[in-house]
Amino acid sequence: MRGPHNIWRLIRTGATMERTGAMGVILDAMDAPRPVRILARTLAWPFAWLGYKGDPNMPPATRALTALGPAYIKFGQVLSTRPDVVGADMALQLRVLQDKLPPFSIEAAKQAVTNELDRPVDQIFSEFSEPVAAASIAQVHKARLTDSGEEVAVKVLRPGIERAFQRDIDAFYFAADVIEFLSPASRRLRPRDVISHFEGVVQGELDLRLESASASEFQANTVDDAGFQLPQIKWDLSGRSVMTMTWAEGVPLGDNDAIDAAGHDRRALGERVLGLFLNHALRDGFFHADMHQGNLKVAANGDIIAYDFGIMGHIDEYTRRVYAEILFGFIQRDYQRVAEVHFEAGYVPADQDVDEFARALRAVGEPIFGMDATHISMGRLLNYLFEVTERFGMETRTELILLQRTMVVVEGVARSLHPQVNIWEVAKPVVQSYITQSIGPRAVARDLAKTARVLTRFGPRLPGLVEAMLIRQTTAAEPQTPPSRKTAAIWALFGAVVGGGVVSLIQALL
């Protein structure tokens, strides 16, 4: 049954793309190979009459995806974070894709809550409103707890959404296989990898326990951040299909008139939202990757409130250090150091010329530093930087693309609050602080402590690990003699004693 369903779904998809005019736009944006273009247009054109019309007031791509339903809307949102796949212009169009659908009934929502929490809604909530927001995967209701009278937000998955998404994901994989089979040249676009990335994002959003966990981790990381607050998760009222949290009361960050009427300083808010994002990305390596105005409010006391934690970004410690050094090098206009960092990190192949790369980076940075505050753009810098690194053979790094995309969104939020926000002035102290703590002497001591702890844990295994490494590297044909039990014991004792001693010494110094 799955094969015929996939074929029919793809026919309907192609017909909608053709009918809305999105087919040619998307193929151009993805620079699709000629065989794929011919196949797509040939198969879609005769069935165009079967396609959905969509909203003629929308651009072709967003019109088609919106008409095709929730899975396609979400797919477009995910592709907006992958300009390496769809191109910068298409990514920009998809970023503003309206993630709004007609809400499902309040009766269905209450039934879903009852099924998940195993209690009637009326026993938990004294009030339960009509939907206040409806998106492709879930909708939100405002409610009041019966026992405490506290206002909360209740997020409920759309009924049947998991099954519907799985059907469409199966069709997406089927399409990717057909494209790769008919056009081997298309494999450079890695269509199956794109679908796999999309499936991972969606599976995370279809289990609200994971979103609750992300919110909880984000809360723990940012609890001491001045001027920033997050809703509190109500774990006893949350599950796979329902998430309950405290109600975020405030003025929408996109409503400048309301912000002014409330007496808030918009320039200070713009600088704070930018500084907060950089701190979360560099200090914690865990950041809100969907920080647009719709997910941000201003509390009565002036705090910025963030919510909706379905899309979070993560970058490891090493990548954060590299990113910080790159940013700081640009801030200092030390293009030679920026170039060296790219080579040291292995981002640019070693056979490239570091001096030539530094000159290319200078051509990126200097024009931007000549602009006034209203035109300085870190997002533009990152776009230019990726263009240069591509010319020098740098491979795409998904985590940096998500970081760049979020940086552009946050920068836009800051500028919408006050056009004179100076991106570099806000970024400099944040980056300097991170470098001081993460790349200075104390950071070296912490790294040594971590290394010592690893030695302590793996002490008993050191003989075998060293032997395996030597065997892999040697070209001799003679078999290697394994270490004796006595030698192994000595290595284990060395790892435990020396490792533990180094840890204690470094901890004392810190």
LODO-811616 format. One line per field, with one value per residue (C-alpha): residue number from 1; residue in one letter; x, y, z. Coordinates in nm, 4 decimals, padded with zeros to 6 digits. Layout:
<sites>
gumi = NUM/...
fiti = A/...
u = X/...
v = Y/...
w = Z/...
</sites>
This chain:
<sites>
gumi = 1/2/3/4/5/6/7/8/9/10/11/12/13/14/15/16/17/18/19/20/21/22/23/24/25/26/27/28/29/30/31/32/33/34/35/36/37/38/39/40/41/42/43/44/45/46/47/48/49/50/51/52/53/54/55/56/57/58/59/60/61/62/63/64/65/66/67/68/69/70/71/72/73/74/75/76/77/78/79/80/81/82/83/84/85/86/87/88/89/90/91/92/93/94/95/96/97/98/99/100/101/102/103/104/105/106/107/108/109/110/111/112/113/114/115/116/117/118/119/120/121/122/123/124/125/126/127/128/129/130/131/132/133/134/135/136/137/138/139/140/141/142/143/144/145/146/147/148/149/150/151/152/153/154/155/156/157/158/159/160/161/162/163/164/165/166/167/168/169/170/171/172/173/174/175/176/177/178/179/180/181/182/183/184/185/186/187/188/189/190/191/192/193/194/195/196/197/198/199/200/201/202/203/204/205/206/207/208/209/210/211/212/213/214/215/216/217/218/219/220/221/222/223/224/225/226/227/228/229/230/231/232/233/234/235/236/237/238/239/240/241/242/243/244/245/246/247/248/249/250/251/252/253/254/255/256/257/258/259/260/261/262/263/264/265/266/267/268/269/270/271/272/273/274/275/276/277/278/279/280/281/282/283/284/285/286/287/288/289/290/291/292/293/294/295/296/297/298/299/300/301/302/303/304/305/306/307/308/309/310/311/312/313/314/315/316/317/318/319/320/321/322/323/324/325/326/327/328/329/330/331/332/333/334/335/336/337/338/339/340/341/342/343/344/345/346/347/348/349/350/351/352/353/354/355/356/357/358/359/360/361/362/363/364/365/366/367/368/369/370/371/372/373/374/375/376/377/378/379/380/381/382/383/384/385/386/387/388/389/390/391/392/393/394/395/396/397/398/399/400/401/402/403/404/405/406/407/408/409/410/411/412/413/414/415/416/417/418/419/420/421/422/423/424/425/426/427/428/429/430/431/432/433/434/435/436/437/438/439/440/441/442/443/444/445/446/447/448/449/450/451/452/453/454/455/456/457/458/459/460/461/462/463/464/465/466/467/468/469/470/471/472/473/474/475/476/477/478/479/480/481/482/483/484/485/486/487/488/489/490/491/492/493/494/495/496/497/498/499/500/501/502/503/504/505/506/507/508/509/510
fiti = M/R/G/P/H/N/I/W/R/L/I/R/T/G/A/T/M/E/R/T/G/A/M/G/V/I/L/D/A/M/D/A/P/R/P/V/R/I/L/A/R/T/L/A/W/P/F/A/W/L/G/Y/K/G/D/P/N/M/P/P/A/T/R/A/L/T/A/L/G/P/A/Y/I/K/F/G/Q/V/L/S/T/R/P/D/V/V/G/A/D/M/A/L/Q/L/R/V/L/Q/D/K/L/P/P/F/S/I/E/A/A/K/Q/A/V/T/N/E/L/D/R/P/V/D/Q/I/F/S/E/F/S/E/P/V/A/A/A/S/I/A/Q/V/H/K/A/R/L/T/D/S/G/E/E/V/A/V/K/V/L/R/P/G/I/E/R/A/F/Q/R/D/I/D/A/F/Y/F/A/A/D/V/I/E/F/L/S/P/A/S/R/R/L/R/P/R/D/V/I/S/H/F/E/G/V/V/Q/G/E/L/D/L/R/L/E/S/A/S/A/S/E/F/Q/A/N/T/V/D/D/A/G/F/Q/L/P/Q/I/K/W/D/L/S/G/R/S/V/M/T/M/T/W/A/E/G/V/P/L/G/D/N/D/A/I/D/A/A/G/H/D/R/R/A/L/G/E/R/V/L/G/L/F/L/N/H/A/L/R/D/G/F/F/H/A/D/M/H/Q/G/N/L/K/V/A/A/N/G/D/I/I/A/Y/D/F/G/I/M/G/H/I/D/E/Y/T/R/R/V/Y/A/E/I/L/F/G/F/I/Q/R/D/Y/Q/R/V/A/E/V/H/F/E/A/G/Y/V/P/A/D/Q/D/V/D/E/F/A/R/A/L/R/A/V/G/E/P/I/F/G/M/D/A/T/H/I/S/M/G/R/L/L/N/Y/L/F/E/V/T/E/R/F/G/M/E/T/R/T/E/L/I/L/L/Q/R/T/M/V/V/V/E/G/V/A/R/S/L/H/P/Q/V/N/I/W/E/V/A/K/P/V/V/Q/S/Y/I/T/Q/S/I/G/P/R/A/V/A/R/D/L/A/K/T/A/R/V/L/T/R/F/G/P/R/L/P/G/L/V/E/A/M/L/I/R/Q/T/T/A/A/E/P/Q/T/P/P/S/R/K/T/A/A/I/W/A/L/F/G/A/V/V/G/G/G/V/V/S/L/I/Q/A/L/L
u = 00.0000/00.2865/00.4215/00.0944/00.0326/00.3784/00.3304/-00.0093/00.1217/00.4124/00.1825/-00.0359/00.2753/00.4170/00.0798/00.0504/00.4038/00.3305/-00.0094/00.1226/00.4330/00.6627/00.8181/01.0518/01.1367/01.2409/01.4365/01.6281/01.6979/01.8389/02.0348/01.8845/02.0542/01.8944/01.7618/01.5808/01.4307/01.3056/01.1634/00.9891/00.8264/00.7292/00.5606/00.3942/00.2558/-00.0145/-00.1497/-00.1384/-00.5175/-00.5020/-00.2912/-00.4122/-00.4536/-00.3224/-00.3320/-00.2517/-00.1321/00.1690/00.4983/00.4952/00.7051/00.5279/00.1917/00.2546/00.3939/00.1133/-00.1479/00.0098/-00.0280/00.1601/00.4465/00.5304/00.5085/00.7500/00.9760/00.9920/01.0833/01.3638/01.4938/01.5048/01.7964/01.9810/02.0865/02.3573/02.0793/01.8162/02.0246/02.0223/01.7259/01.4957/01.6015/01.5004/01.1569/01.0991/01.2018/00.8877/00.6668/00.3461/00.3288/-00.0414/-00.3198/-00.6864/-00.7041/-00.8612/-01.1588/-01.1354/-01.3207/-01.0452/-00.7816/-00.9512/-00.9809/-00.6099/-00.5217/-00.7486/-00.5930/-00.2364/-00.2739/-00.5296/-00.7536/-01.0528/-00.9601/-01.2171/-01.0392/-00.7056/-00.8113/-01.0834/-01.0541/-00.9459/-00.9620/-01.0105/-00.6764/-00.4613/-00.2104/-00.2239/00.0773/00.1586/00.2302/00.0477/-00.1689/-00.1682/-00.4495/-00.4514/-00.5750/-00.5959/-00.5014/-00.7843/-00.5723/-00.3580/-00.5401/-00.2147/-00.2399/-00.0628/-00.0095/-00.1100/00.0462/-00.1363/-00.0252/-00.2663/-00.4630/-00.3180/-00.0226/00.2401/00.0786/00.0265/00.3880/00.5172/00.3171/00.4648/00.8189/00.7889/00.6871/00.9837/01.2271/01.0636/01.1091/01.4745/01.5422/01.3752/01.5740/01.9058/01.8295/01.7295/01.9967/02.3217/02.4417/02.1735/02.3500/02.5707/02.2555/02.2345/01.8543/01.8311/02.0487/01.8216/01.5146/01.6928/01.7748/01.4128/01.2888/01.5151/01.3840/01.0216/01.0566/01.1913/00.8943/00.6407/00.7435/00.6693/00.8672/01.1795/01.0725/01.0043/01.3536/01.5042/01.3144/01.4328/01.7983/01.7738/01.6241/01.9092/02.1709/02.0175/01.8794/02.1319/02.0992/01.9854/01.6800/01.5824/01.3218/01.1597/00.8279/00.8509/00.7629/00.4876/00.6284/00.3327/00.1021/00.3198/00.3734/00.4340/00.1427/00.0825/00.3173/00.2100/00.4117/00.3554/00.1872/00.4271/00.2584/00.4045/00.4079/00.5024/00.8561/00.7384/00.4881/00.6979/00.3983/00.2990/00.6605/00.6811/00.3468/00.4759/00.7791/01.0493/01.3810/01.3778/01.7472/01.8367/01.6028/01.7624/02.1129/02.0055/01.8412/02.1556/02.3876/02.1749/02.1869/02.5656/02.6062/02.3852/02.5655/02.9216/02.8974/02.6482/02.6633/02.2843/02.0702/01.7151/01.7282/01.3917/01.4276/01.1950/00.9515/00.6686/00.8557/00.9635/00.7796/00.8691/00.7516/00.6175/00.9524/01.1396/01.2661/01.2760/01.0715/01.1430/00.9153/00.8521/01.1533/01.0845/01.4001/01.7175/02.0752/02.3778/02.7476/03.0297/03.2961/03.5681/03.3445/03.2447/03.6089/03.6727/03.3635/03.4636/03.8160/03.6799/03.4400/03.7037/03.9542/03.7063/03.6269/04.0026/04.0416/04.3125/04.2406/04.5627/04.4519/04.1030/04.2635/04.4924/04.1982/04.0195/04.3291/04.3934/04.0344/04.0598/03.7778/03.9934/04.2125/04.5800/04.6842/04.5311/04.7398/04.6773/04.8041/04.5787/04.2891/04.3672/04.3556/04.0183/03.8922/04.0157/03.8063/03.5078/03.5669/03.6996/03.3944/03.1687/03.3788/03.3536/02.9754/02.7807/02.5953/02.2716/02.4414/02.6894/02.5598/02.7066/02.4638/02.6019/02.9548/02.8774/02.7146/03.0210/03.2481/03.0770/03.1012/03.4767/03.5334/03.3406/03.5824/03.8687/03.7180/03.5518/03.2894/02.9402/02.8996/02.5325/02.5751/02.7394/02.4648/02.1975/02.4022/02.4358/02.0652/01.9706/02.2250/02.0611/01.7136/01.8277/02.0081/01.6869/01.4942/01.7480/01.7381/01.3581/01.3608/01.6196/01.8022/02.1061/02.1976/02.5706/02.6232/02.9971/02.9779/02.7330/02.9313/03.2805/03.2489/03.0604/03.3239/03.6122/03.4669/03.4236/03.7779/03.9228/03.7422/03.7732/04.1057/04.3175/04.5396/04.2455/04.0881/04.4145/04.4126/04.0532/04.1399/04.4308/04.1959/03.9542/04.2410/04.3576/04.0081/04.0024/04.3394/04.1984/03.8942/04.0823/04.3974/04.3234/04.2625/04.5742/04.7904/04.5316/04.4623/04.8329/04.8868/04.5937/04.7241/05.0746/04.9370/04.7335/05.0312/05.2992/05.3699/05.5686/05.4373/05.5401/05.2640/05.2849/05.3504/05.0746/05.1811/05.2159/04.9732/05.2422/05.2925/04.9196/04.8895/05.1687/04.9957/04.6642/04.8246/05.0033/04.6796/04.4881/04.7548/04.8976/04.5591/04.4033/04.6983/04.6849/04.3128/04.3652/04.6539/04.4644/04.1493/04.3555/04.5019/04.1575
v = 00.0000/00.2338/00.2395/00.3469/00.6014/00.7529/00.7698/00.9385/01.1818/01.2785/01.3261/01.5570/01.7406/01.7888/01.9002/02.1616/02.2837/02.3181/02.4817/02.7425/02.8209/02.6904/02.4084/02.6197/02.8514/02.5635/02.3786/02.6983/02.7682/02.4173/02.4328/02.0960/01.8901/01.9018/01.5413/01.6159/01.9335/01.7533/01.4633/01.6890/01.9141/01.6236/01.4288/01.7297/01.9200/01.6697/01.6498/02.0211/02.0291/01.7918/02.0364/02.2655/02.6315/02.7811/03.1481/03.3562/03.6422/03.4365/03.3865/03.0603/02.8447/02.9440/02.9254/02.5637/02.4438/02.6054/02.4447/02.0996/02.0982/02.0722/01.8417/02.0575/02.3792/02.2343/02.1066/02.4591/02.5955/02.3432/02.4208/02.7891/02.6925/02.5269/02.7951/02.5510/02.3360/02.5817/02.8973/03.2204/03.3815/03.0818/03.0369/03.3972/03.3383/03.0205/03.1894/03.4028/03.1032/03.1518/02.8667/02.9212/02.6773/02.6649/02.5405/02.2088/02.2109/02.2800/01.9523/01.7588/01.9465/01.8659/01.5010/01.4911/01.6424/01.3947/01.1002/01.2169/01.3170/01.0471/01.3020/01.5036/01.8536/02.0065/01.8522/02.0096/02.3462/02.5809/02.7678/02.6382/02.8881/02.8548/02.8267/03.1401/03.0171/02.7374/02.6089/02.3131/02.0666/02.1935/02.4687/02.6579/02.7225/02.9577/02.7877/02.8323/02.5640/02.4557/02.4075/02.7262/02.9591/03.0078/03.0920/02.8475/02.7782/02.4310/02.3139/02.0240/01.8226/01.8083/01.4811/01.2281/01.4545/01.1839/00.9441/01.2231/01.3342/00.9790/00.9279/01.2411/01.1611/00.8174/00.9959/01.2347/00.9416/00.7720/01.0892/01.1186/00.7577/00.8106/01.1300/00.9661/00.6630/00.8613/01.1278/01.0237/01.3845/01.4907/01.3018/01.6030/01.7646/01.4718/01.4490/01.1578/01.3431/01.6471/01.4312/01.2593/01.5980/01.7021/01.3783/01.4310/01.7835/01.6741/01.3706/01.6012/01.8349/01.5518/01.4457/01.7364/01.5665/01.6520/02.0137/02.0237/01.8885/02.1532/02.4249/02.2880/02.2770/02.6261/02.7466/02.5930/02.7546/03.1028/03.1276/03.3997/03.6027/03.9533/04.0827/03.7397/03.4892/03.1707/03.0022/02.7208/02.3699/02.1934/01.8422/01.6785/01.8230/01.7431/01.4349/01.3200/01.5101/01.7826/02.0413/02.2790/02.5804/02.9050/03.1749/03.4321/03.7663/04.0574/04.2801/04.1125/04.2128/04.2984/04.5611/04.8784/05.1005/04.8834/04.8705/05.2506/05.2845/05.0586/05.2847/05.0369/05.1431/04.9793/05.0347/04.8640/04.5760/04.5365/04.5284/04.2852/04.0330/04.0282/03.9974/03.7204/03.5157/03.5465/03.4486/03.1437/03.0337/03.0899/03.0364/02.7480/02.6059/02.5680/02.8410/02.9187/02.8715/03.0340/03.3735/03.5772/03.8376/03.5860/03.3857/03.6829/03.9150/04.2001/04.1592/04.4519/04.4812/04.5022/04.1429/03.9637/03.6423/03.3623/03.0663/02.7895/02.5607/02.3265/02.4298/02.4577/02.4801/02.3042/02.3570/02.1742/02.3480/02.3272/02.4768/02.7566/02.8457/02.8505/03.0651/03.3074/03.3454/03.4103/03.6768/03.8357/03.8387/04.0297/04.2687/04.3354/04.3385/04.0734/03.8878/03.6882/03.5338/03.4640/03.2806/03.0832/02.9762/02.8350/02.6314/02.5185/02.3983/02.2079/02.4095/02.5010/02.2329/02.2528/02.2743/02.6238/02.9395/03.0948/03.4392/03.4443/03.3373/03.6214/03.8729/03.7352/03.7780/04.1371/04.2024/04.0735/04.2642/04.6066/04.7297/04.6376/04.8280/05.1330/05.1413/05.3353/05.1610/05.1305/04.9177/04.7086/04.3533/04.0437/03.8391/03.9929/03.9276/03.5604/03.5306/03.6786/03.4661/03.1433/03.2512/03.3008/02.9763/02.7848/02.9198/02.7879/02.4409/02.4640/02.1931/02.2805/02.2608/02.2299/02.3539/02.6772/02.7293/02.7091/02.9485/03.1883/03.1696/03.2427/03.5250/03.6888/03.6546/03.7931/04.0786/04.1599/04.1601/04.3961/04.6321/04.6297/04.7571/05.0281/05.0791/05.2332/04.9178/04.8664/04.4952/04.5040/04.7138/04.4629/04.1592/04.2721/04.2401/03.9108/03.7584/03.9018/03.7588/03.4173/03.4138/03.5187/03.2364/02.9680/03.0281/03.1878/03.0211/02.9155/02.7444/02.5553/02.4405/02.3210/02.1311/01.9619/01.8642/01.7068/01.5190/01.3922/01.2685/01.0741/00.9173/00.8223/00.6523/00.4763/00.3867/00.0119/00.0175/00.2181/-00.0870/-00.2221/00.1196/00.1904/-00.1540/-00.1173/00.2205/00.0808/-00.2186/00.0061/00.2273/-00.0344/-00.1948/-00.4835/-00.8274/-00.9783/-01.0154/-00.7820/-00.9214/-00.8220/-00.6587/-00.8796/-00.8633/-00.6970/-00.4279/-00.3763/-00.3351/-00.0756/00.1203/00.1063/00.2258/00.5050/00.6212/00.6243/00.7803/01.0347/01.1237/01.1644/01.3654/01.6038/01.6542/01.7381/01.9747/02.1614/02.1847/02.3380/02.5934/02.6833
w = 00.0000/00.0776/-00.2799/-00.4475/-00.1739/-00.2236/-00.5980/-00.5652/-00.3024/-00.5272/-00.8249/-00.6172/-00.4901/-00.8391/-00.9700/-00.6946/-00.7577/-01.1273/-01.0793/-00.8342/-01.0414/-00.7688/-00.9715/-01.1807/-00.8892/-00.6630/-00.9322/-01.0107/-00.6437/-00.5907/-00.9168/-01.0013/-01.2751/-01.6192/-01.6107/-01.2836/-01.4304/-01.7399/-01.5393/-01.2858/-01.5441/-01.7705/-01.4920/-01.3297/-01.6282/-01.7395/-01.3835/-01.2994/-01.2850/-00.9845/-00.7837/-00.5083/-00.6048/-00.2831/-00.1905/-00.5023/-00.2815/-00.1660/-00.3553/-00.5557/-00.3199/00.0020/-00.1773/-00.2811/00.0525/00.2491/00.0209/00.0616/00.4381/00.7678/00.6660/00.3663/00.5686/00.8232/00.5442/00.4052/00.7471/00.7845/00.4358/00.5331/00.7603/00.4688/00.2184/00.1117/-00.0373/-00.1655/-00.2096/-00.0098/-00.1899/-00.1508/00.2126/00.2754/00.1182/00.3160/00.6404/00.6299/00.5510/00.7450/00.9932/01.0575/00.9937/01.0973/01.4574/01.5475/01.7819/02.1518/02.2113/02.0314/02.2323/02.5619/02.4651/02.3795/02.7187/02.8981/02.7149/02.7829/03.1475/03.2338/03.4056/03.2847/03.1762/03.4131/03.7110/03.6126/03.4719/03.5897/03.2582/02.9157/02.6286/02.2578/02.0709/02.1014/01.8397/01.5808/01.3870/01.1658/01.4465/01.7547/01.8951/02.2261/02.4724/02.7676/03.0846/03.4623/03.7151/03.9418/04.2537/04.2468/04.0073/03.8121/03.4408/03.2118/02.8425/02.7232/02.3984/02.2305/01.9265/01.6346/01.6442/01.4000/01.3150/01.3726/01.1261/00.8705/00.8951/00.8637/00.5432/00.3905/00.5092/00.3434/00.0228/00.0562/00.0875/-00.2108/-00.4160/-00.3078/-00.4143/-00.7522/-00.8150/-00.7211/-00.9388/-01.2462/-01.2087/-01.0382/-01.0784/-00.8299/-00.5523/-00.4908/-00.3469/-00.0996/-00.1150/00.1312/00.3828/00.3538/00.4221/00.7105/00.8655/00.8259/00.9819/01.2833/01.3388/01.3056/01.5325/01.8019/01.7680/01.7625/02.1130/02.3451/02.6217/02.4242/02.3875/02.7625/02.8247/02.5961/02.7803/03.1143/03.0035/02.8578/03.1870/03.3877/03.1622/03.1715/03.5256/03.6175/03.2939/03.3865/03.2001/03.0662/03.1757/03.0511/03.1281/03.3820/03.2652/03.4594/03.4363/03.6116/03.3436/03.0426/02.8274/02.4738/02.3184/02.5799/02.7294/03.0064/03.1199/03.3022/03.0950/02.9482/03.0066/02.8153/02.5101/02.1783/02.0848/01.7338/01.8534/01.8814/01.9585/02.2547/02.3732/02.3622/02.5399/02.8172/02.8596/02.7577/02.5996/02.2566/02.1932/02.5213/02.4338/02.0898/02.2353/02.5061/02.2741/02.0600/02.3604/02.5099/02.1912/02.1643/02.5288/02.4870/02.1707/02.2964/02.6710/02.6721/02.3206/02.3441/02.1952/02.0892/01.7125/01.6378/01.8084/01.5898/01.7259/01.7430/02.0079/02.2216/02.4613/02.6948/03.0540/03.2562/03.4369/03.1049/03.0957/02.7612/02.7649/02.5176/02.4473/02.1913/02.2235/01.9339/01.7457/01.9553/01.8295/01.9751/01.9031/02.0789/02.2836/02.0212/01.7514/01.9900/02.0447/01.6710/01.6092/01.8874/01.7515/01.4031/01.5309/01.7522/01.4665/01.2530/01.5370/01.5735/01.1935/01.2311/00.9077/00.9213/01.2520/01.1148/00.8226/01.0532/01.2694/00.9645/00.8751/01.2342/01.2647/00.9378/00.7839/00.4843/00.3176/00.4085/00.0414/00.0147/00.0626/00.4060/00.2981/-00.0069/00.2138/00.4573/00.1717/00.0625/00.4183/00.4255/00.1147/00.3127/00.6344/00.5389/00.3410/00.6328/00.8848/00.6652/00.7065/00.9662/01.2463/01.0482/00.7818/00.9809/00.9582/01.1180/00.9105/00.5922/00.7145/00.7753/00.4321/00.2657/00.4807/00.3722/00.0082/00.0450/00.2328/-00.0340/-00.2950/-00.0839/-00.0510/00.2916/00.3354/00.4575/00.8355/00.9299/01.2869/01.1645/00.9060/01.1774/01.3906/01.0978/01.0171/01.3794/01.3964/01.0964/01.2541/01.5914/01.4227/01.2370/01.5649/01.7228/01.4235/01.4146/01.7725/01.7010/01.3674/01.5396/01.7336/01.6666/01.6188/01.6802/01.9958/02.1438/02.0285/02.1353/02.5173/02.4867/02.2591/02.4633/02.7837/02.6274/02.4878/02.8236/02.9999/02.7326/02.5582/02.8333/03.1013/03.3188/03.0202/02.9559/03.3190/03.2868/02.9685/03.1481/03.4303/03.1836/03.0178/03.3556/03.4399/03.1143/03.2034/03.5418/03.3893/03.1106/03.3062/03.3099/02.9330/02.8386/02.7519/02.5092/02.3572/02.3025/02.1565/01.9170/01.8024/01.7392/01.5499/01.3228/01.2479/01.2020/00.8655/01.0099/00.9344/01.2679/01.5264/01.8219/02.1688/02.4097/02.7351/03.0369/03.3261/03.5303/03.2664/03.2385/03.6123/03.6133/03.3338/03.5186/03.8422/03.6509/03.4885/03.8144/04.0364/03.7932/03.6502/03.9924/04.1162/03.8213/03.8727/04.2388/04.1602/03.8896/04.0978/04.3772/04.1369/04.0036
</sites>
